[in-house]
Amino acid sequence: MTDSPSAKPLGPIPAGFESRNGELVIGGRTASDLAAGGTPCFAYSRAMIDARMAALRAAMPGRLHIHYAIKANPFAPLLALMAELADGLDIASAGELAMVRAAGADLARVSFAGPGKRDAELETAIAAGVTVNVESEGEARRALRIAEKLGVTPRLAIRVNPDFDLKGSGMKMGGGARPFGVDADRAAALAREVIATGCAWRGFHIFAGSQALDAEAVIATQGATLDLADRLARELDVPLPGLNMGGGFGIPYFPGDAPLDIARVGAALAERFGRLPDSLEDAEIAIELGRYLVGEAGVYLTRIVDRKESRGETFLVTDGGLHHQLAASGNFGAVVRRNYPLAIASRFDAPPEEVANVVGCLCTPLDRLADRPALPRADVGDLVAVFCAGAYGATASPAAFLGHGPATEMLV
Ligand SMILES: Cc1ncc(COP(=O)(O)O)c(C=O)c1O
């Protein structure tokens, strides 16, 4: 292997991927088979999603409901699968409501969270019987007015901006001043007002952060969430019908990341559930997860179209890039760019031989899929796999940028 320039580490390839005849296999099919219909493409493994869900259910207390936040990946066949596997779906727009409707989901098991809901979105959601997690006093009053106009009883929950955040999370969504939810110290007053209207009161939604890998941090946040919900319910003097505890379970993307210990999280939650206060005794308690359920099951496949040298460095130029996998390029919320897990899919068994940059086809220096990793020698025609592409890939990337068009998606 060349020793100059020095190699940079790649993120860990998720467990469960195998090779056949030297090629990466996803969902039982080789990379070249999957790419035969054209590249770039996303392949999502149904078996890995099934296995993830089963392992999570085995680790968590039986009474915990597991919801899927469809923002992570709303690809229709995958969404239909998640509608079957999960106990509920969380949506963030009327567009996502149309998607869950098309997937045949039970709309009574759908909740709608997100700031800036427009009147038309509230109207559609309330008419559909979706639980609306209101994000402010103003939004609550608009929802109630719209329900009155429609002549229906709205299913309402209040999203609370907690007075804590999820430590170590990639994205903090609670604590401090936030556009999400009603500050914890005003939540009971709003709940009182909402309950007094005779609406179908669904309880609280408390989402403190996302992408946490530290079990102790998740356990502490879940404990604080249950404490806050109890405090609010006692202030109201009404037992809670429901509590959405948020989620935040992360997946390892970067060198040095280790998987979240869900056995520990589940054991701690079971212990808490064993001594719930009266206010929460009958509550339907849920967590809502996106990336943890589907992120590691997805692979982005792109083909090398050029191999070139520049001032002592090798560049493998692919037909994909940040327009499909913005996060892997380091431009989706990353403070410091680090390499995602990536491999030469068509030489999955081969040992590293050289240091090469893997870049996309966009004419911007931002479009880098891997910065100087050590890889098997790859050439034009070889396939590159970017892992952890099952969440926040296709729909969280600027597919229209530079006109290359979207990537194909497959559930296999
Ligand atoms: C309200 C809400 N629920 C769920 C999620 C899903 O997060 P993740 O994919 O990290 O599980 C998010 C992410 O931002 C969110 O804001």
The ligand as an SDF file (V2000), in Angstrom:
LIG
                    3D

 16 16  0  0  0  0  0  0  0  0999 V2000
  -39.9490   15.0720   16.3950 C   0  0  0  0  0  0  0  0  0  0  0  0
  -38.9840   14.1300   15.8260 C   0  0  0  0  0  0  0  0  0  0  0  0
  -39.2250   12.8120   15.8890 N   0  0  0  0  0  0  0  0  0  0  0  0
  -38.3650   11.8970   15.3940 C   0  0  0  0  0  0  0  0  0  0  0  0
  -37.1980   12.2840   14.7770 C   0  0  0  0  0  0  0  0  0  0  0  0
  -36.3250   11.2150   14.2170 C   0  0  0  0  0  0  0  0  0  0  0  0
  -35.0190   11.2480   14.6750 O   0  0  0  0  0  0  0  0  0  0  0  0
  -34.0490   10.0230   14.4060 P   0  0  0  0  0  0  0  0  0  0  0  0
  -34.1080    9.7000   12.9540 O   0  0  0  0  0  0  0  0  0  0  0  0
  -32.7180   10.5050   14.8260 O   0  0  0  0  0  0  0  0  0  0  0  0
  -34.5400    8.8690   15.2200 O   0  0  0  0  0  0  0  0  0  0  0  0
  -36.8800   13.6410   14.6990 C   0  0  0  0  0  0  0  0  0  0  0  0
  -35.6290   14.0650   14.0790 C   0  0  0  0  0  0  0  0  0  0  0  0
  -35.2810   15.1920   13.9810 O   0  0  0  0  0  0  0  0  0  0  0  0
  -37.8120   14.5900   15.2330 C   0  0  0  0  0  0  0  0  0  0  0  0
  -37.5730   15.8900   15.1480 O   0  0  0  0  0  0  0  0  0  0  0  0
  1  2  1  0
  2  3  1  0
  2 15  2  0
  3  4  2  0
  4  5  1  0
  5  6  1  0
  5 12  2  0
  6  7  1  0
  7  8  1  0
  8  9  2  0
  8 10  1  0
  8 11  1  0
 12 13  1  0
 12 15  1  0
 13 14  2  0
 15 16  1  0
M  END
$$$$
